[in-house]
């Protein structure tokens, strides 16, 4: 008997791989339904994987990418795409080579995994794993809240600590520690940023086609991006910001987020553009002259930060004042104060040390029959489908070898 703990993407794929190899498999899940976190990924659309060449994945995995070589090449993104299409879920490729179901429904991905593992004879049992029993350095049973499950192999696929309401409450880290494993420092990744500046006036404003540069406290550039972002009542969010957070380590405080609102224009060209707008509105107040340049919600905020009086007539705005305005539009700075709470993170950075896991099998080097898969391992990637690919690949490798 093999027991997989956790019916997320890694756990369900592990159960499928083990059952495909003819093993008797029980998949333990404490939630009423499997795949609860998977069902809300990608805003409910599920960014299954990324379509770029598998060799490019390693550039998008900042933590322990080389550990994943066997897993990613053993069950590639092409294999993942083939799996879902063969199991009734047509896929499509969008911007950034992100792969989604054609239906835009994450539940189709969940159902394909669930139906496949049940079809192979694996059983999903609603129970919460509480402990793992070992004798002479080998797994002998998983103790559930309801009963004990005798087994000679188990896969810990319990996820991280993000989105705790979906069941990711850190159980796997506890199981690992109890078996003598090292768990590295845990912190949120792919998470919104709380800023020192008050952004409440911009709450809900979404920007497209903006450029982002993030510098650390010493002024070194740590991240650049172009795309979409969102202002919130506490700071910054949206795709560019979440991606940037993956580069900032355990504490983002002091990192500066510089937003170029007009990346297509140089400062000189933007100054010419502002002058033209001013000429067309020379009898208007400054605050009423920027509607062609900025979203309505942003105008009062930009005017306030420019320190030009809101009701200054544009024909009275000095060259120096105009220069401040142009600089602000090209370099709107926000300073990070903290991450949002870890339960709001898309993924958890840190986890079971890869030094104690065999990369060719995902088996513990300390306990025979103990395997790890997915987010519980100290590996994480940027947004774009890379983290789900890690879950599927490590789950498949663990399931094949358990």
C-alpha positions as CSV (number, residue, x, y, z in Angstrom):
1,X,0.0,0.0,0.0
2,X,1.2,3.5,-0.9
3,X,-0.3,6.6,0.8
4,X,-0.2,10.1,-0.7
5,X,-0.8,12.9,1.7
6,X,-2.5,15.9,0.1
7,X,-4.8,16.0,-3.0
8,X,-3.3,19.1,-4.7
9,X,-1.6,19.0,-8.1
10,X,1.5,17.3,-6.8
11,X,-0.4,14.7,-4.8
12,X,-2.9,13.9,-7.4
13,X,-0.2,13.4,-10.0
14,X,1.8,11.3,-7.6
15,X,-1.3,9.1,-7.0
16,X,-1.8,8.8,-10.8
17,X,1.9,7.8,-11.4
18,X,1.9,5.2,-8.6
19,X,-1.4,3.7,-9.7
20,X,-0.2,3.6,-13.3
21,X,2.7,1.5,-12.0
22,X,0.2,-1.0,-10.6
23,X,0.5,0.1,-7.0
24,X,-2.5,0.2,-4.5
25,X,-2.8,3.8,-3.6
26,X,-4.8,5.8,-1.1
27,X,-4.8,9.6,-1.4
28,X,-5.6,11.4,1.9
29,X,-7.2,14.8,1.7
30,X,-8.6,16.7,4.7
31,X,-10.8,19.0,2.6
32,X,-14.2,17.8,1.3
33,X,-13.0,18.0,-2.3
34,X,-9.6,17.5,-3.9
35,X,-7.7,20.3,-5.7
36,X,-9.2,23.1,-3.7
37,X,-6.2,25.5,-4.1
38,X,-5.7,24.3,-7.7
39,X,-9.3,25.4,-8.5
40,X,-8.6,29.0,-7.6
41,X,-5.2,29.4,-9.4
42,X,-4.9,31.8,-12.2
43,X,-8.0,33.6,-11.0
44,X,-10.0,30.4,-11.5
45,X,-8.5,29.8,-15.0
46,X,-5.5,27.7,-13.9
47,X,-2.2,28.5,-15.6
48,X,-1.3,24.8,-16.0
49,X,2.3,25.2,-17.3
50,X,4.4,27.2,-19.7
51,X,4.9,26.3,-23.4
52,X,8.5,27.5,-23.7
53,X,11.3,25.0,-24.1
54,X,11.9,23.0,-20.9
55,X,15.5,24.2,-20.8
56,X,14.3,27.7,-20.2
57,X,12.4,26.7,-17.1
58,X,15.6,26.7,-15.1
59,X,16.0,30.4,-15.6
60,X,12.6,30.9,-14.1
61,X,13.3,28.9,-10.9
62,X,15.5,31.0,-8.6
63,X,15.6,28.5,-5.8
64,X,17.4,25.2,-6.3
65,X,16.6,24.8,-10.0
66,X,19.4,22.2,-10.6
67,X,17.7,19.9,-8.1
68,X,14.7,19.7,-10.4
69,X,16.6,18.5,-13.5
70,X,15.5,14.9,-13.3
71,X,11.9,15.8,-12.4
72,X,11.5,18.4,-15.2
73,X,13.1,16.3,-17.9
74,X,11.4,13.1,-16.7
75,X,7.9,14.7,-17.0
76,X,8.1,17.8,-19.1
77,X,5.7,20.6,-19.9
78,X,5.0,18.8,-23.2
79,X,4.1,15.7,-21.1
80,X,1.8,17.8,-18.9
81,X,0.0,19.3,-21.9
82,X,-0.4,15.9,-23.5
83,X,-1.8,14.4,-20.3
84,X,-4.6,17.0,-20.0
85,X,-5.4,16.9,-23.7
86,X,-5.5,13.1,-23.7
87,X,-7.9,13.4,-20.6
88,X,-10.4,15.7,-22.2
89,X,-9.1,19.1,-21.5
90,X,-8.1,21.1,-24.7
91,X,-5.4,23.7,-23.9
92,X,-4.4,27.1,-25.4
93,X,-1.2,29.2,-25.2
94,X,-1.5,32.9,-24.2
95,X,1.0,35.8,-23.7
96,X,4.2,34.8,-22.1
97,X,3.7,31.2,-23.3
98,X,1.3,30.6,-20.4
99,X,-0.9,27.5,-20.9
100,X,-4.6,27.5,-19.9
101,X,-7.5,25.2,-20.5
102,X,-9.6,26.5,-23.5
103,X,-12.6,26.6,-21.2
104,X,-10.8,29.0,-18.8
105,X,-12.1,26.7,-16.0
106,X,-9.6,25.5,-13.4
107,X,-12.2,22.9,-12.3
108,X,-11.7,21.1,-15.7
109,X,-8.0,20.5,-14.7
110,X,-9.1,19.3,-11.2
111,X,-11.7,17.0,-12.7
112,X,-9.2,15.5,-15.2
113,X,-6.8,14.6,-12.5
114,X,-9.5,13.2,-10.1
115,X,-11.1,11.2,-12.8
116,X,-7.8,9.8,-14.0
117,X,-6.7,8.6,-10.6
118,X,-10.0,7.1,-9.8
119,X,-10.1,5.4,-13.1
120,X,-6.7,3.8,-12.3
121,X,-8.1,2.4,-9.0
122,X,-6.6,4.9,-6.6
123,X,-8.9,5.9,-3.7
124,X,-9.4,9.4,-2.4
125,X,-10.1,9.2,1.3
126,X,-11.3,12.2,3.3
127,X,-9.0,12.2,6.4
128,X,-6.4,14.4,7.9
129,X,-2.9,12.9,8.2
130,X,-1.6,13.5,11.7
131,X,1.7,11.4,11.9
132,X,4.0,9.2,9.9
133,X,5.2,6.0,11.6
134,X,8.6,4.4,10.9
135,X,10.5,1.3,12.1
136,X,14.2,0.7,11.5
137,X,14.4,3.8,9.3
138,X,11.5,2.9,7.0
139,X,7.9,4.1,6.7
140,X,5.3,1.7,8.1
141,X,2.1,3.7,8.4
142,X,0.4,7.0,8.1
143,X,-1.8,7.9,11.1
144,X,-5.0,9.8,10.1
145,X,-7.4,11.5,12.4
146,X,-9.9,8.7,11.6
147,X,-7.7,5.7,11.4
148,X,-4.2,4.3,10.7
149,X,-3.1,3.4,7.1
150,X,-0.5,0.7,6.9
151,X,1.9,1.3,4.1
152,X,5.5,0.9,3.0
153,X,5.7,4.2,1.2
154,X,4.2,7.7,1.5
155,X,4.4,10.9,-0.5
156,X,4.2,14.2,1.4
157,X,2.4,16.6,-1.0
158,X,0.8,18.9,1.5
159,X,1.7,22.3,-0.2
160,X,3.2,25.2,1.6
161,X,1.6,27.8,4.0
162,X,-0.1,30.1,1.5
163,X,-3.9,30.2,1.1
164,X,-4.3,28.4,4.4
165,X,-8.1,28.3,3.9
166,X,-7.5,25.8,1.1
167,X,-5.7,23.4,3.5
168,X,-2.1,24.5,3.1
169,X,-1.4,24.9,6.8
170,X,2.2,23.7,6.9
171,X,1.6,20.1,8.0
172,X,4.2,18.7,5.6
173,X,6.9,20.8,7.3
174,X,6.0,19.3,10.6
175,X,6.0,15.8,9.2
176,X,9.5,16.4,7.7
177,X,11.0,17.8,10.9
178,X,9.6,14.9,12.9
179,X,11.5,12.5,10.6
180,X,14.7,14.4,11.1
181,X,14.6,16.7,8.0
182,X,15.8,20.3,7.9
183,X,13.2,22.8,6.9
184,X,14.7,26.1,5.6
185,X,13.3,29.5,6.5
186,X,9.8,30.0,5.2
187,X,8.5,33.2,3.7
188,X,6.0,34.4,1.2
189,X,6.7,34.6,-2.6
190,X,4.6,35.9,-5.5
191,X,2.8,38.2,-3.1
192,X,1.6,41.8,-3.0
193,X,3.8,44.5,-1.5
194,X,2.9,46.9,1.3
195,X,4.4,50.3,0.6
196,X,5.5,53.1,3.0
197,X,3.7,55.6,0.8
198,X,-0.1,55.9,1.2
199,X,-1.7,54.4,-2.0
200,X,-5.3,54.4,-0.8
201,X,-6.3,57.1,-3.2
202,X,-5.3,54.8,-6.1
203,X,-7.0,51.7,-4.8
204,X,-8.4,49.6,-7.6
205,X,-6.5,51.4,-10.4
206,X,-5.0,49.0,-12.9
207,X,-2.1,50.0,-15.2
208,X,-1.2,48.3,-18.5
209,X,1.9,48.8,-20.6
210,X,3.9,50.2,-17.7
211,X,7.6,49.5,-17.0
212,X,8.8,48.5,-13.6
213,X,12.3,48.7,-12.2
214,X,13.1,47.4,-8.6
215,X,16.3,48.5,-6.9
216,X,17.5,47.3,-3.5
217,X,18.6,49.6,-0.6
218,X,22.0,50.0,-2.2
219,X,20.6,51.1,-5.5
220,X,21.3,47.8,-7.4
221,X,18.7,46.8,-9.9
222,X,17.1,43.5,-8.9
223,X,14.2,43.2,-11.3
224,X,12.8,44.7,-14.4
225,X,9.5,44.1,-16.1
226,X,6.9,45.4,-18.5
227,X,3.2,44.8,-18.3
228,X,0.3,45.1,-15.8
229,X,0.0,46.0,-12.2
230,X,-2.6,47.1,-9.7
231,X,-2.8,49.6,-6.8
232,X,-4.4,48.6,-3.6
233,X,-5.3,50.3,-0.3
234,X,-2.0,49.0,1.2
235,X,0.4,49.2,-1.8
236,X,1.1,47.3,-5.0
237,X,-0.2,44.1,-6.6
238,X,-0.8,42.6,-10.0
239,X,1.3,40.4,-12.3
240,X,4.5,42.6,-12.4
241,X,4.5,43.1,-8.7
242,X,4.0,39.4,-7.8
243,X,6.8,38.4,-10.2
244,X,9.1,41.1,-8.6
245,X,8.4,39.7,-5.1
246,X,10.0,36.4,-6.1
247,X,13.4,38.3,-6.4
248,X,13.3,40.0,-3.0
249,X,14.2,37.3,-0.5
250,X,12.7,37.0,3.0
251,X,12.3,40.7,3.7
252,X,11.4,43.3,0.9
253,X,11.8,46.4,3.2
254,X,13.8,49.2,1.6
255,X,13.4,48.0,-2.0
256,X,12.3,50.7,-4.3
257,X,9.7,50.1,-7.0
258,X,10.0,52.6,-9.8
259,X,7.1,52.8,-12.3
260,X,7.5,54.3,-15.7
261,X,4.0,55.3,-16.7
262,X,5.1,56.3,-20.3
263,X,7.8,53.8,-21.3
264,X,7.3,54.4,-25.0
265,X,8.5,58.0,-24.6
266,X,11.9,59.4,-23.6
267,X,11.9,62.2,-21.0
268,X,12.5,64.7,-23.9
269,X,9.6,63.3,-26.0
270,X,7.3,63.2,-22.9
271,X,8.2,66.8,-22.1
272,X,7.2,67.8,-25.7
273,X,3.9,65.9,-25.2
274,X,3.1,67.7,-21.9
275,X,3.9,71.0,-23.6
276,X,1.4,70.2,-26.4
277,X,-1.3,69.3,-23.8
278,X,-0.6,72.5,-21.9
279,X,-0.9,74.6,-25.1
280,X,-4.3,73.0,-25.8
281,X,-5.4,73.8,-22.3
282,X,-3.6,77.0,-21.5
283,X,-6.5,78.6,-19.5
284,X,-7.2,75.5,-17.5
285,X,-6.0,74.5,-14.0
286,X,-3.2,71.9,-13.9
287,X,-5.5,69.3,-12.4
288,X,-7.9,69.7,-15.3
289,X,-5.3,69.5,-18.1
290,X,-4.0,65.9,-17.7
291,X,-6.9,63.8,-18.8
292,X,-5.3,62.9,-22.1
293,X,-2.1,61.8,-20.3
294,X,-3.3,59.9,-17.2
295,X,-6.2,57.8,-15.9
296,X,-8.7,60.1,-14.0
297,X,-8.0,58.4,-10.7
298,X,-4.3,59.0,-10.9
299,X,-4.4,62.7,-11.8
300,X,-4.9,64.2,-8.2
301,X,-2.3,61.8,-6.9
302,X,0.3,62.8,-9.5
303,X,-0.4,66.5,-9.1
304,X,0.0,66.2,-5.3
305,X,3.3,64.4,-5.6
306,X,4.6,66.9,-8.1
307,X,4.1,69.6,-5.5
308,X,2.7,71.9,-8.1
309,X,-0.5,73.6,-6.9
310,X,-3.5,71.8,-8.3
311,X,-5.2,75.0,-9.5
312,X,-2.1,76.6,-11.0
313,X,-3.0,77.7,-14.5
314,X,-1.0,75.6,-17.0
315,X,0.3,78.7,-18.7
316,X,1.9,79.6,-15.3
317,X,3.6,76.3,-14.8
318,X,7.4,76.9,-14.8
319,X,9.9,74.8,-16.7
320,X,11.3,73.5,-13.5
321,X,7.8,72.4,-12.3
322,X,7.1,70.8,-15.6
323,X,10.4,68.9,-15.3
324,X,9.3,67.6,-11.9
325,X,6.0,66.4,-13.4
326,X,7.8,64.6,-16.4
327,X,10.3,63.0,-14.0
328,X,7.5,61.7,-11.9
329,X,5.7,60.2,-14.8
330,X,8.9,58.4,-15.8
331,X,10.0,57.5,-12.3
332,X,7.1,57.1,-9.9
333,X,8.7,55.6,-6.8
334,X,7.2,53.5,-4.0
335,X,9.3,52.0,-1.2
336,X,8.5,48.5,0.1
337,X,7.7,48.2,3.8
338,X,6.7,44.5,4.0
339,X,5.0,41.6,2.2
340,X,1.3,41.0,2.8
341,X,0.6,38.1,5.2
342,X,1.9,34.7,4.0
343,X,-1.6,33.2,3.6
344,X,-2.1,35.7,0.7
345,X,1.0,34.4,-1.1
346,X,0.6,32.4,-4.3
347,X,3.5,30.2,-3.1
348,X,5.7,29.6,-0.1
349,X,9.5,30.1,-0.5
350,X,11.6,27.7,1.6
351,X,10.8,24.2,2.6
352,X,12.3,20.7,3.1
353,X,16.0,21.0,2.3
354,X,16.9,19.5,-1.1
355,X,20.2,18.3,0.3
356,X,18.2,15.6,2.1
357,X,16.1,14.5,-0.9
358,X,17.3,12.2,-3.7
359,X,16.7,14.4,-6.9
360,X,16.4,11.2,-9.1
361,X,13.5,9.8,-7.1
362,X,12.2,12.4,-4.6
363,X,12.8,10.0,-1.8
364,X,14.2,11.1,1.6
365,X,17.9,10.4,2.1
366,X,17.0,9.9,5.8
367,X,13.9,7.6,5.8
368,X,13.2,4.8,3.4
369,X,9.8,5.0,1.8
370,X,9.3,8.7,2.5
371,X,8.9,10.9,-0.5
372,X,8.3,14.6,-1.1
373,X,6.5,16.5,-3.9
374,X,5.5,20.0,-4.8
375,X,5.6,23.2,-2.8
376,X,6.7,21.5,0.5
377,X,10.2,21.2,-1.1
378,X,12.5,24.2,-1.0
379,X,12.1,25.0,-4.7
380,X,10.0,27.9,-6.1
381,X,9.6,29.7,-9.4
382,X,8.3,32.9,-10.9
383,X,4.7,33.3,-12.2
384,X,3.8,31.9,-15.6
385,X,2.9,28.3,-14.9
386,X,6.4,27.2,-13.7
387,X,5.3,26.4,-10.1
388,X,2.5,24.1,-11.3
389,X,4.9,22.4,-13.6
390,X,7.2,21.8,-10.6
391,X,4.3,20.3,-8.7
392,X,3.3,18.0,-11.6
393,X,6.9,16.9,-12.3
394,X,8.0,16.2,-8.7
395,X,4.6,14.5,-8.1
396,X,5.1,12.3,-11.1
397,X,8.6,11.4,-10.1
398,X,7.7,10.6,-6.5
399,X,4.7,8.6,-7.6
400,X,6.8,6.5,-10.0
401,X,9.3,5.7,-7.3
402,X,7.3,5.3,-4.1
